[in-house]
Amino acid sequence: MKDRILLAHGSGGKLSQELVKHYLIDILGNPVLNILDDSAIVQMEGVLAFTTDSYVVQPIFFPGGDIGKIAVCGTVNDLSMCGAVPRYMSLALIIEEGLPLDDFKRIIQSIKLTADEAGVQIITGDTKVVDRDSTDKIFINTSGLGYVAPGIEISGHNAKPGDVVIISGTIGDHGIAVLSKREGIGFNTSLESDCAPLNKLVTDILDTSTAVNCFRDPTRGGLASTLNEIAEQSGVSVCIEEDKIPIREEVASACDMLGLDPLHIANEGKLVAIVDEKYADAILETMLKNKYGHRASIIGRVYGKNPGRVTMKTSLGTTRIVDILTGEPLPRIC
């Protein structure tokens, strides 16, 4: 059993120390984390943004990512959607007895690579080991800290009539990639999750113009839920155009086959930006130059009538209501 996680790895004794040293500090180590005190001491400037989330992906490895990558991306992106610059993260691991140590190491290495890309440091954390069959191999909880520059006021409450809605790329990639791995569904082309840290894309956008009223990453519940949340929070309506929403052919085909609406499928590397109409073209041009925004598109507008309602002009020329999800078509997706 030397190649697997044991309950003793969570006991606080010798095996716990070895796990922390050889699989966490050796991979994630930095001057703050290496101190190993009960709390991390850091200096932050200005207005702070703070977020927390938990990740329960099944399977833990999927095309284009894994539970470690999605944990970092999710935290970084949540901070970024408030216009914050992510700086620090915590990492708490709940590990099932019997998880292969090679899988554990692979997850931690993925966390390191993604954190380095995003420019954030893991500065504190915790590890617990639970009985076999108590979890889906590993659960991860994170918290993130970032700072908000002066003059940045971005919120789901700030959408205004006349604003333009921009999506940073194709929708539904993550949900269908995870589902295909989970259920063994094959495609003619290689579909991968869009899981990615979006903080540098957000920086590029705000360097172009601060006339951004809302950012939101359409994760669980997809684009439909995100737009409904913004419409409700801001007391506005949103109308999008089906023909302008970028979607991969294999995602559209999978949704047709399974009876799913791509507007409800999760994404992990896309953002919705609601921006002042005067600056929309400049912001779109900037997004298209970023690798995580190269398929960005203006997909709709914000209106003052019928607050809280989201509609879509279909490719057939009709208009339909886009409802928020009442259930979860793809559980354990992030």
N, C-alpha and C positions, 0 to 999 in steps of 0.2 A: 504493500500500500504506500510505498515511498513516492510513487508517482501520482498520488491523488490527495485531495484535501481530506483531512481527518478532523474529527470533532476537537481533537487536541490543538489544532491550529487556531482555534478560537478561545483557548483556555486562559490566555494571558501568560503562559509559561514559555518554555524553551522553543517549542515549535511555533508559537505565535511570533516570538522574536525573530526566528529564522524567516518566517513568511514575510514579515514586514521588511526585514533587511534585504533579503535576496530577491524578492519579487516586487516590492514597492519602492523602497529607498534606492536600490540599485538602478531602477528604471526611471522613477519619477523624481528622484532626489533634486533638491535645490536648497539654498541657504536657509530658507524659512522652514521648509518641511523637515530638513535634517536635524533640527533642534529636538524634535519629538517631545515637546512640552504638551500639556493638556489643551492649550489654545495657541493659535498662531498670532503673532504680533506683527502688524503691518501698518504702514502709513498710507492714507488715501487723501486725495485732494477734492475739494468742491462738493457738489451734491452727489450722494451715493445712490446707486440702484442695487437692490438685493433680490434674489430669486431662489427658489428651491424646487426640486422635482425628483421624481422616482421613476425608474426604468425597469420594465418587466417584459422585455421582448422575448418572443418565442417564434422561431428558434433564436439562440443567442448569436449565431453567425448566419449571415444572409448575404446575398449578392450585393456588393458595394459597401458592406459595413458589418458591424457587430454591436453588441450591447455597450461596449466601451466607447466606441466612436459616437454612437447616438447619445450617450450620456453627456459627453463634452459638448457636442453640437447643440443639443437641446438647451443646455444651460447658457452657453455663449449666445445662442440666438434669442433666448428670452430676454437677456440683458440688452442685446442689440436692438430689439423691437421697441425699446423705450428710448432709443438714441444714446444709450450708455456705451462706454468703451469698456469691455470686459477686462478684468485684471487678475482676479483670484478665484479659486474654486476649492470647495471641500469635496471629499470622496469617501462615501460610506458604502461598504460592501457586505452584503448578506449572502453567504456562500453555502451551498448545499454540500454536505458530506459526500465524498466520492467524486467531486468534480476533478477531472484530470488536471494536474499542475501545468501541463503544456497548454491546455485551453486557458487556464487562469493567466499564465504568462502572456499568451497571445492577446488577451483582453487588455492587460495592463500596458503592453507595448502599443496597442492601438490608441489607448487613452493618451499616452505620451506623444505619439505622432500627431494626433488631432489637437492636443493642447498646444504643442509647439507651433502648428500651423496657425492657430488662432491667436497665439501670443499671450496665453494665460498660464498661470502657475497653479499647480495643486499644492496647497499649503497646509492642509490638515485633513484628517479623516478618521475612519474607524473600520474595524473588521470584525464580523461575527460569523460563526459557523453554526448551522442548524442541522437537525437530523435529516437523513436521506428521505427524499420524497416530500420535504417540507416546502420546497420552492421549485421553480423551473431552472435549476442549476445555479443561477446567480441573479440577485436583484441588486440594483445600484441606486443609491440616493446621492444627490449632489446639491450644493448651494453655490451661488455665484455672487461676486461683488464686482461692481464697476462704477465708473464715475461719469456724470453727465456734464458736458461742457456748458458754459454759460450761453443762454439764448436758445437752447434746445428744449422744446416743449412738445413732445410727441405722445399721443394717447389715443386710445380707441374712442374717446369722447370728443375728438377734435375734427371729425369729418364735417365738411361744410358743403352746401349746395353749390354746384359748379365744379367741384373737385373732380379729378381724373383718377381712375383706378388702374394701377399697373401691377401685373404679375411678373415675377422675375424669371419664369421658365415653365416647362411642361409640368402638368399636374398629375398626381396619382402614381408617380414612379415608385415611391417608397412602399406604399401599401400593397401594390401588385407584386413588387419584387419579393417582399416578405411572404405574401400569400403563396406565390409560386414555389418558394423554397419549402414552406410549411406543408403544402398539399401536394407537392411533386408535379405541379403544372408546368409544362414545357412550352417555350416559345421558339419561333424560327430565328429570332435574333436574341442577343444577350441583353437582357434587361437588368439594370442594377438600381439599387436605392439611390436617391438623390442626396442622401445624408451628407451635410457639409456645414462648416461654420460660416456664417454670413456676416460677421462683424466687419470684415474689410470691404465687402460690398456696401454695407451701410455707411462706412466711412467715406467711400467714394461718392455715394449719393449726397451726403451732407456737405462734402467739400464742394460739390457742384451747386447745391442750393439747400438752404435750410427751410424752404417752403414745403416741408413735408408735415402733414397733419397727423397721419397714422402710419405706423408700421405694424404688421402682424404676420407671424409665420403660420400658415394653414396646416397644422399638424393633425391631431385626431379630429375627425369631423370634416376635414378637408376645406376646400375653398368655400363651399356653401355655408358651413358653420361660422367660419371666420367673417364673411361678409354680413351674415345675420347678426353676429355679435356687435360688429361695428355700427350697423344700422340702428340697432337697439340702443347702444350706448350713446350715440351721437344724436339720436332723434331725427334721422334722415332716412331716405330710401336710396337703394342702389340698383342700377340696371346694367347688366353685363350683356355682351354679345357672344353667342356660342361660337361663331366662326373665328373670333379673335382669340379664343382661349387655346394656348398651345398644349397639345397632348400627343404623346407618342402613339403610333399605330398599334403597337402591341398592347398598350394599356387600354386603348379604346376597344380593341378586339376582346381582351380579357373581360372587361366590364360588360360588354354585350353578351358574352358567353355565360357569365355568372349572374347576370341580372343586377349589376351594381351601377350606380351613378358615379362617374369619375369626379363629379363635384364634391362627393362625400368621402373620397379616398384620401388617406393620410399622405402628407409630404413631410420631409425632414430637411430639405435644403432649398426651400423656396420662401419668398416673402411677398406680401401684398403691401404696396405703397399707395397711399391716398394723398395726392399732392395738388397744389394749386395749379390750375389749368395753364397759367402763363409760363410755368417752368416745367411742364410735363415732358415736352420734347427734349429739352436739355437733359433732364434726369434719365429719360429712356435711353438717350444716346450714351450716357455714362454707363448705365447698367449693361448695355450690349457689349461694352469693351471689357467687362469683367468676366472671368471664366464661369462664375456662378450666376451670371445674368445674361449670357449670350443669346438666350431665346426669350428675352423679356418682351412683353407686349402690353400695349394699352388695351384693356378689355372692357371698360365701361366708365360710367359717370355716377356722380352723386346728385340727388335731387331733394327738394324740400317737401314734396307731396308724399302722402302715405308713409309717414315715419315708421321705421322698423321693418319695412318690407323690402325684400330682394327679389328682383325679377330677371328673366333672361330672354332676350330676343333669339329665337331658335333659328337654325339653318333653314327651316321651312317657312320662315317669315311670320311665325306666330310668337306670342309672348306667354311665358309660363312663370308661375311663382316658384322660387327656389327656397325650399323649406330647410330649416335647421334639422339635424338628425334627432330622432327620438330614441334611437338605440345605437348599438355599435356593431356595424357589419363585420368588422375585422378586429376582434379583441386581441390583447397582448401584442400591440403593434409598435409600441414605443414605451 
